[in-house]
Amino acid sequence: MKNIRIFIFILLLFYFGIFKVSAKDTLFSINKYKEENFNFIKESYNKSGSNDGLIVAGEFLKAKENNQIIIEKFNFDGQKIWEFKYKNSKQNYLNYLTYTYNLDNQIDGYLISILEKDSSNTETSQGKILKIDLKGKLISEKTLDFADNLKVNKILPIFNNNNFDGYILTINFGENTSNASLVRFDKDLNIIFRKDQINNENKQITYEDLIIINNNNSMNFLAIENLINNDTTTINLVKFDKNGNKELLKELPMNKSYNLMEYNNGYILYGLTKDVKVSGGTSSYYLINYDLENKEIWESVGDIAISEKHMIKLFPIKEKNTIKEFLLMYKNKNDLSYEVIKLDTEGLLKNKIKKINNEYYNIKDFFQLKDVLYFVGNITCPEEDSCNYDTHSLLLRSDEDKVIEVKDNTVRNISIFIIILILIITFIFIKRKRV
């Protein structure tokens, strides 16, 4: 009798364990402002150049129609080290976050680009770049007197012969303008050149992404360029040399999204495509690897239905500055959960390492550090629910090595098997007792 009870107890533990196999997730939030949101997350550093935690950047609503910028530093346990708030009477919107460097090529702070709008007249706006040191103190701010409603799409540090040499950035000028710009700054944010991409056919030009590649000591910049004319859209992959001269590399097929990432001796083009058959949706991910001569090396397409309304991000796992694997995050179209999968160096699925099934989370960015996943975004209340809070910021820490997912049909089959097995054992035991 005792042995049978132990056996049934073990089966029940296994049964309930199937339904609750997850990583140890720890949630952190500012939770003191209205309409909080984190947009970016990066590793933080100290003066010795060592990684000592996390830096997150986002926005919050200080008062009615007064959007403000916030940057916070956390240690690895989620304890806040410092907080920086860019406060003024205008509305401020965060565009991008990257690092600043000293003369020894060490990270010495953080660079953020923002769009600043007049609260009384939102049509009047200007771009700014803020430099913040490692302790959260504002060092300098530069106004971009280019045009109203500009958006810095991406800003990247430039290294020439392994020495920090300034920044390159792309700028879009709003929905009602027909041009965009590539701008290069020196170390002190003085303009080296500004290349306006003006279209004489009344087409709107925007940039979607930007990366830096080096080939035989020659530095180039690759960008995704959108040309929009009424209902017609053309997507181009373009290359700029170090002086900003543009060359068309190829016209890209029509997909739902386009992203670029540097990859060893080449680069990766990835995003969402409808050119695939998936259950429960119309889109999945694609990855294409090109070498430095822009020749295709391999292509990989997913078989998972992905939501087109949410971000997709590829994260490189490096070993001695060489990419050995990828992590890909997306939102599952069928159950609306966020998932992170691991891909090999040819874009093939290795395994799923994380599943976040929470309808309140809206994730904007993520990265991995020492086998731990960090996610940022916000926590929102679904329309059908009545919540007693405003939108909160989201910082989620998760040990990805402890995540196991069992498919629904597998759970059902195992459940039926265990229930039948318990009934059989119980029947045998009762029968023996009667005998």
N, C-alpha and C positions, 0 to 999 in steps of 0.2 A: 504493500500500500504506500509506504514512504517513498519507494523508488518511483512509482507511478506519479505521485504528486510532484516530485522534483522534476520529472520529465515534462509534465504538463506545464509547470512553472517556467521552465526554460523555453518551451515552445511559445508561451504567451509573451515572454520578454522579447524573443526574436520577432514575433508578430507585431507588437507595438513599436519595436525599434525601426521597422521598415517605414512607418509613417512619420517618424521624427528623426531623420538622419540629416543633420545640418551642421554647419560650422558654428563656432562660438562667435556670434555677431555682437558688437558693442556699438551702440548708437550715441553720438554726441551732437549737440545743437546749441546755437547761441541762445535761442528761446527767450529773448528779451525785447526784440524789435518786431514791428509788423512787416509782413511780407518779406521774410528773409529768404535768401537763396545763395548757395555756393555754386560758382560756375567752373572754377579751376582748382586743381590740386597738384602740388609738386613737392619734391623733397626740400627740406630746409637745411641750412648749413650754419656752422659757427665760424669764428675767425680763423681757426686752424684748418678750415677746409673740410671738416668732417661732417657727414650727414647726421643731424641730431634730432630729426623729427619731420613734421609736415608743415607746409604752408598752404593755406586755402584762401581764395579770393572770391568775393561775390558782392551782393547788393542787399540793402534793406530799405524799408520805407520809414523814414524818420518822422514824417508828418504827412498830411494829405498832399499828394502830388509832389513829394520831395524825396526823390530817390537818391540814396547815398552809397558810396563805395566802402567796403570793409575788407581788411586783410587780417588774418589771424594765424598765429603760429602755435602748433600743438606738439607735445612730445609724443612718443610712440604709444603711450597709454591713454592718449586723448586729453591730457591736462593742458589747459591753455597757458602759453608762456607770455605772449603779448598780443595786443590788439591795436590795429591802426585804422582810423576812420578818416576819410577825406570829407570834411564837413564844409559846406557853404550853402548859400540860399538857392542854388541852382539844382536841377536834376542831373544826376551823373549816372552813366551807364558803362559798365565794364566791357571792354572789347577783348583784351588779351593779357596774359601774364607770362613773363620770362625772367631770366637772370641778368644781373649786371656783373662786371668783372673788373679786377684791379690790374695793375701793371705786371703782376706775377701770374696772370691768367687764372686766378682763383675767384670763385664766386664771392662777391662782397655785398650783394643786395638783390633787390627785385625790381623789375621794370614792368609797369602796367600802363596800358593805353585805355583811355576813357573818352566817351562822348559827353560833352557838357552842354545842356540845354537851359535856356532861360525859362524859369517857371511861368512867367507871365506871357511868354511868346515862344512856344516850343518850335517854331519854324526857324528861330535864330539859335545856332549851335556852333560849337567849335571842338576840335579834337585836342586832347592833351596827353602828354606822356609824363608819368610820375616815376621818380627814382626813390626807392625806400631802402634803407640800410638793413643789416642783419638783425637789428634790435627793434625794427618797426618805426624808425624815425624818418620823416620826409626830408630828403636831401635836396631835391630839385624838381621843378616841373617845367615842361616845355609846351608852349602852345603851338599847334599846327594850324597856321593861318592859310589853309589851302582852299576850303570851301565849306559851306554849311552842310550839315547832315552827313559828314564823312564818317566812315567806319574803318578802323584799322583791322583788316581781316586777320593778319598774322604779322608778328614781328619776331625776327630771328637774329641771334648773335652770329657774327661772322668771325671766323678764325682764318688767318692767312699765315701759312707756314707754322701752324700751331700757336700763333700769337693772336690774341683778341684784337680785332680790327674794326669794330663798329657793329652796325645793325642793318638789316634789309627788311623792308616791310611793304605790304600791298595795302592799298586804300581804295575803298569803294565810295562813291559820292552820292548815294541815295537813289531812289526810284525814278526821279524826274530828270536825271542827268545822263549823258551819253558817254562818259569817260571814266576811267579809273587810273590809278597811278602806281608805279613802282618807285620807291624812294630808298636811297641809301644814306645812312648817317655815319659819321665817324664816332670815335669813342665818347666824345662829349656831346653827341646828338646834334652836331652841325651837319647840314645837308651837303653831301658830296654830289649827288645828282638826284633829279626828279624827272621821271619819264612818264609823261601823261599819255595814256592810250586813248586817243580821240578817234571816234568813228564818224566818218562823213556821210554815212548812209542812215543817220538817225537811229542807229541801233544802240541799245544800252549794253555797256561792257561792265562786267564784274569779275572779280577773282574769287575762287572758292578755296584754294589751298596754295601753299608755297613751301618748297624745301630747297636745301642747298646740297649740291653734289660736286665732288671733286674728281677730275679725270686727268691723270698725267700732270699734276700740279696746276691744272687749269680749273678755276672756280666758276661754276655756273649756277643759275637759279631756275628751278622748274616751277611752273604754275598752271593751275586749271583756270582756263579763261572761258567765260560765258558770253556769247553774243546773242542778244535778244532783240527781235524785231517783230512786234505785234505778237502773233501766236507761234512764230518760228524761233527755235532756239538751236544754236550751234555750240558744241562743247569742244574746245581745243586744248591740247597739251602744248604749251609754249615754253621756250627756253630763252633766258636772258644771259648774256655774258657779264663779266664783272663790271662793265661800264653801262649796263642796262639796255644794250641793243637786243631787240627781240627777234626770235626765229620760230616759225611754226614747225612743230615736230610732227603732229598728226591730228586729224579730226577724230574725236572719240565717238564710239557708238552711244546711242541714247540710253542712258541708265537713270536710275532714280537718284543716285548720289555719287560723288567722286571725292576721293581723299588720296593724299600722297604721303609716303613715308620712306626715309632713307633705309637702304638695306644692303649691308656689306658692299659688294662691288656692283651696285646698281640701285634700284628703287622699286617700291611697290605702289601700284595703283589699286585702290580697293573702294568698295561701297556696296550699294544695293542694286540689284538687277531684277527685271521681270522676265529675263530670258532664261527661265528655269521653271520646272514643274514641282510644286510643293503642295503638301496637304494642308488645307485650312487657310491659305493665303495666296498672294500673287508674287511676292518678292523674297529673295534670299541674298546672301552675301556673295561677292566675287573678289578674288585677289589675282592680280597679274604682276609677275615679276619681269622687269626689264633690266638689261645690263647697261653699262655706261654709254654704249653706242645705240641705246634705245631699241635694241632687239629683244623680242619676247623670249623669255627662258621657260616659264611655265605659267599655267593658269589653273585656278581652283575655284569651284562654285559650290555653294552650300546646298543642303537639301532640307533646311529648316525654314519654316515660314516666319518672316521677320516683319515687325511693325515698321511702316514707312514714316510714321510721325515722330519717331524717336531716334536718338543718336546711335551711331555705330562707330566703335573705336577699336583700332588695332594697337596693341602695346607690345614692344619688343622685349624679349628676355635675353640679356646679353651675358657673355662670359668672355672676359678679357677683350672688351670692345667689339666682339663678334656676336651677331645675333644667332642664337641657337634654337629659339622657339618663338612663337607668337601667342599672345592672349587676345581673343576677340570678344568684345562685349556688344550685346544687342538686346532688343526686347522681343520676346517670343510673341508672335501674332496670335497663337491659339489660346494660351492661358495668361497672356499679358505679364509674364514674369521676366525679370532681367536675368540673363544667363551669360556666363563667361566660359568660353571653350578654349582648349589648348590646341594649337596647330603646329605641325612640324615645319621644317625649312622649305617645304614645297607646298605649303598651304593646306595639307591634308589633316583631317580631324584626328587627334590623338585621344582626347577624352574631354568630358564636361567637368569643370571643377567648381562651378558655383551656380546656384539658382536662387534668386530672390523673388519669392512669390508674395508681394505686398503691394496692393493697389494704391496705397498712400504715397509710395516713393516715386519721385521723378529724378532720375539720376542723370547728371550732366557730364561727369568726368570720372575717371578711375585710373589707378596704377597699382603695380605690385612692388613690394619691397620686402626682401627676406622672407619669401613665401607667405606674406600677408597681403591681402587685398584691401584697398582703401577706396571708398566710393564717396562722391559728393554730389549734392543737388538740393532738393527741397522735399518737404513732406506736405502734401496737399490733401484737402478733404474732397472726396468724390461728390459730385453734384447730388446724388441720391441720398447722401448721408447728411446728418446735422451734427457738425463738430463744434466744440467749444474753444476753438483756437484759430488764429490766423495761420498763414503759411509759415512753416518753420524751416530753418536750414537743416541740412542733412550731412553728417559725416559718419560714415559707417566703416567700422574696422572688422575684418573677417579673416579667420585662419582658413585659407582655401584648401589646405591639405586634409581637412576633416570632412570635406563635402562628398557625399555619395548620393546619386539620384537613382531611384528605382522607377522604371516606367510604370504607368498606370495599369497596363494590362498585366505586367509582371506581378504587381502588388495584388491585383484581383485574383490571379491564378494561385499565388502563394497563399493568400488568405483562404480561398476555398479548400486548398489542399490541407492546410493546418486545421481548419475547422472539422473537416471530414476525419482527419487522423485522430483528433481529440475525441470525437464521437465514437470512433471504432475502439479506441483504447478504453474509454469509459464503459462501452457495451461489454467488452471482454471482461473487464474487471467485475462488473455487476453479475455477469453470468457465472464467473468463477466463485464469487461469494455465495451464490445460491446453491452451487454444487457442494 
